[in-house]
Amino acid sequence: MFGLLDCNNFYASCETVFNPNLRGRAVVVLSNNDGCVIARSYAAKEMGIKMGVPAFQIKDLIDSGRVVVRSSNYTLYGDMSRRVMQILSQMVDDIEIYSIDEAFFVIPDGIDYVDMGRRIVDAIVMATGIPVSVGIAATKTLAKMANHAAKKYSGFRHVCVIDNDARRVAALKLTPIDDVWGIGRRYASRLQSRDVISAFDFTQLPRDLVRRIMTVGGEKTWCELKGISCIDLEQVAPDKQQICTSRSFGVMLETLDELNGPIATFAARCGAKLRRDKLVAGTVMPFLYTNRFRPDLPQCALHHVVALPHATNDTRVIVSAALDGLKVIYRPGFLYKKAGVIMGDIYPASRRPIDLFSETMDPSTDCFMSAIDSINQRFGPGTVKSAAELINQKWRPMAHSRSPNYTTDINDIIDIWCRD
């Protein structure tokens, strides 16, 4: 049997864990630059606040105090995710981390599935304070459906198990076709035009018709909904094609000197991501965008690919190449709102060929980069950084309501005072 663990309203829940005064209140988390709503508590959802709504459209609710707003804090959310997944991995043998707040896992046959699900929920809530739901079924697609029911219907008490045909059919009939995992908007529209309204309707279609309409991916989903497992647990993620770090600026930037800082910062973060995943890259591509929401200003979108002398994850080499590429693409007379760096030609570091005659392939590089990563992990991101990253900090995204990094920065640890 497959299980799916999903953290409920994850970003909003992370904010509530360290601020109990927010419990039961309408809380929204905003995107970079405090632009749009990307997470909502249950109370915020009940008020009708939609995902993706611009913050200025709910300004009256925020100013009146009816809605509490928080700027996104991905450092905090990433660390809380790591803690949740660590607890899950201690309770089950095989897991697949599907996203920052979701993980599939395998449950052995012959045990009490509901009891196992409840023990997982209770352990994570006790250790982290993050509320989670668990769905359990014979396939990953049905486990996803069971998880949705566990969150939607309070009678399940956060654990829903689909372990027989009657429960499977009931769940299929309650699930709209556009809510089925693996069926995108385009295919859902085509199916609805054929009077396929629910997941159950979909399973009643002939298998060969499903394959003609949706190719092999749709056929796998059809089988999964029938209770036939076709999608295995992916314990090792497939090779990445690209790694990207980008941000919108808090203010628009104009000069090359102003752009050096953010490009260097994004390049350094790409290097850290490569090392985290034990990868190397052969190309670096910096890019620049103007503000497309300002049609009154000149517009452009610029990029340039820089080939590295050898595949690497050395921050020094990556930052230098990114800044060289920036000089190539920079055009004066424009106001730039967004920039980023994309690493390409990526493959595992273990497959990197050794060039004994390369002057830039220093054997001490891995040790040096590992030391920097250890320091930044211990004392907080950015403790050690390249000098180029310190140039011009006014580009930093607006985050007027960001919470402290309670779990990763010793300066942000909560103080507890005991009265005599």
Secondary structure in CASP SS format (residue, H / E / C, confidence):
PFRMAT SS
TARGET T0000
AUTHOR 0000-0000-0000
METHOD secondary structure of the structure
MODEL  1
M C 1.00
F E 1.00
G E 1.00
L E 1.00
L E 1.00
D E 1.00
C E 1.00
N C 1.00
N C 1.00
F H 1.00
Y H 1.00
A H 1.00
S H 1.00
C H 1.00
E H 1.00
T H 1.00
V H 1.00
F C 1.00
N C 1.00
P H 1.00
N H 1.00
L H 1.00
R C 1.00
G C 1.00
R C 1.00
A E 1.00
V E 1.00
V E 1.00
V E 1.00
L E 1.00
S C 1.00
N H 1.00
N H 1.00
D H 1.00
G C 1.00
C E 1.00
V E 1.00
I E 1.00
A E 1.00
R E 1.00
S C 1.00
Y H 1.00
A H 1.00
A H 1.00
K H 1.00
E H 1.00
M C 1.00
G C 1.00
I C 1.00
K C 1.00
M C 1.00
G C 1.00
V C 1.00
P E 1.00
A H 1.00
F H 1.00
Q H 1.00
I H 1.00
K H 1.00
D H 1.00
L H 1.00
I H 1.00
D H 1.00
S C 1.00
G C 1.00
R C 1.00
V E 1.00
V E 1.00
V E 1.00
R E 1.00
S E 1.00
S C 1.00
N C 1.00
Y H 1.00
T H 1.00
L H 1.00
Y H 1.00
G H 1.00
D H 1.00
M H 1.00
S H 1.00
R H 1.00
R H 1.00
V H 1.00
M H 1.00
Q H 1.00
I H 1.00
L H 1.00
S H 1.00
Q H 1.00
M H 1.00
V C 1.00
D C 1.00
D C 1.00
I E 1.00
E E 1.00
I E 1.00
Y E 1.00
S E 1.00
I C 1.00
D C 1.00
E E 1.00
A E 1.00
F E 1.00
F E 1.00
V E 1.00
I C 1.00
P C 1.00
D C 1.00
G C 1.00
I C 1.00
D C 1.00
Y H 1.00
V H 1.00
D H 1.00
M H 1.00
G H 1.00
R H 1.00
R H 1.00
I H 1.00
V H 1.00
D H 1.00
A H 1.00
I H 1.00
V H 1.00
M H 1.00
A H 1.00
T H 1.00
G C 1.00
I C 1.00
P C 1.00
V E 1.00
S E 1.00
V E 1.00
G E 1.00
I E 1.00
A E 1.00
A C 1.00
T C 1.00
K H 1.00
T H 1.00
L H 1.00
A H 1.00
K H 1.00
M H 1.00
A H 1.00
N H 1.00
H H 1.00
A H 1.00
A H 1.00
K H 1.00
K H 1.00
Y C 1.00
S H 1.00
G H 1.00
F H 1.00
R C 1.00
H C 1.00
V E 1.00
C E 1.00
V E 1.00
I E 1.00
D C 1.00
N C 1.00
D H 1.00
A H 1.00
R H 1.00
R H 1.00
V H 1.00
A H 1.00
A H 1.00
L H 1.00
K H 1.00
L H 1.00
T C 1.00
P E 1.00
I H 1.00
D H 1.00
D H 1.00
V C 1.00
W C 1.00
G C 1.00
I C 1.00
G C 1.00
R H 1.00
R H 1.00
Y H 1.00
A H 1.00
S H 1.00
R H 1.00
L H 1.00
Q H 1.00
S C 1.00
R C 1.00
D C 1.00
V C 1.00
I C 1.00
S E 1.00
A H 1.00
F H 1.00
D H 1.00
F H 1.00
T H 1.00
Q C 1.00
L C 1.00
P C 1.00
R H 1.00
D H 1.00
L H 1.00
V H 1.00
R H 1.00
R H 1.00
I H 1.00
M H 1.00
T H 1.00
V H 1.00
G H 1.00
G H 1.00
E H 1.00
K H 1.00
T H 1.00
W H 1.00
C H 1.00
E H 1.00
L H 1.00
K C 1.00
G C 1.00
I C 1.00
S C 1.00
C C 1.00
I C 1.00
D C 1.00
L C 1.00
E C 1.00
Q C 1.00
V C 1.00
A C 1.00
P C 1.00
D C 1.00
K C 1.00
Q C 1.00
Q C 1.00
I E 1.00
C E 1.00
T E 1.00
S E 1.00
R E 1.00
S E 1.00
F E 1.00
G E 1.00
V E 1.00
M E 1.00
L E 1.00
E C 1.00
T C 1.00
L H 1.00
D H 1.00
E H 1.00
L H 1.00
N H 1.00
G H 1.00
P H 1.00
I H 1.00
A H 1.00
T H 1.00
F H 1.00
A H 1.00
A H 1.00
R H 1.00
C H 1.00
G H 1.00
A H 1.00
K H 1.00
L H 1.00
R H 1.00
R H 1.00
D C 1.00
K C 1.00
L E 1.00
V E 1.00
A E 1.00
G E 1.00
T E 1.00
V E 1.00
M E 1.00
P E 1.00
F E 1.00
L E 1.00
Y E 1.00
T E 1.00
N C 1.00
R C 1.00
F C 1.00
R C 1.00
P C 1.00
D C 1.00
L C 1.00
P C 1.00
Q C 1.00
C C 1.00
A E 1.00
L E 1.00
H E 1.00
H C 1.00
V C 1.00
V E 1.00
A E 1.00
L E 1.00
P E 1.00
H E 1.00
A E 1.00
T E 1.00
N C 1.00
D C 1.00
T H 1.00
R H 1.00
V H 1.00
I H 1.00
V H 1.00
S H 1.00
A H 1.00
A H 1.00
L H 1.00
D H 1.00
G H 1.00
L H 1.00
K H 1.00
V H 1.00
I H 1.00
Y C 1.00
R C 1.00
P C 1.00
G C 1.00
F C 1.00
L C 1.00
Y E 1.00
K E 1.00
K E 1.00
A E 1.00
G E 1.00
V E 1.00
I E 1.00
M E 1.00
G E 1.00
D E 1.00
I E 1.00
Y E 1.00
P E 1.00
A H 1.00
S H 1.00
R H 1.00
R C 1.00
P C 1.00
I C 1.00
D C 1.00
L C 1.00
F C 1.00
S C 1.00
E C 1.00
T C 1.00
M C 1.00
D C 1.00
P C 1.00
S C 1.00
T H 1.00
D H 1.00
C H 1.00
F H 1.00
M H 1.00
S H 1.00
A H 1.00
I H 1.00
D H 1.00
S H 1.00
I H 1.00
N H 1.00
Q H 1.00
R H 1.00
F H 1.00
G C 1.00
P C 1.00
G C 1.00
T C 1.00
V C 1.00
K C 1.00
S C 1.00
A H 1.00
A H 1.00
E H 1.00
L H 1.00
I C 1.00
N C 1.00
Q C 1.00
K C 1.00
W C 1.00
R C 1.00
P C 1.00
M C 1.00
A C 1.00
H C 1.00
S C 1.00
R E 1.00
S C 1.00
P C 1.00
N C 1.00
Y C 1.00
T C 1.00
T C 1.00
D C 1.00
I H 1.00
N H 1.00
D H 1.00
I C 1.00
I C 1.00
D C 1.00
I C 1.00
W C 1.00
C C 1.00
R C 1.00
D C 1.00
END
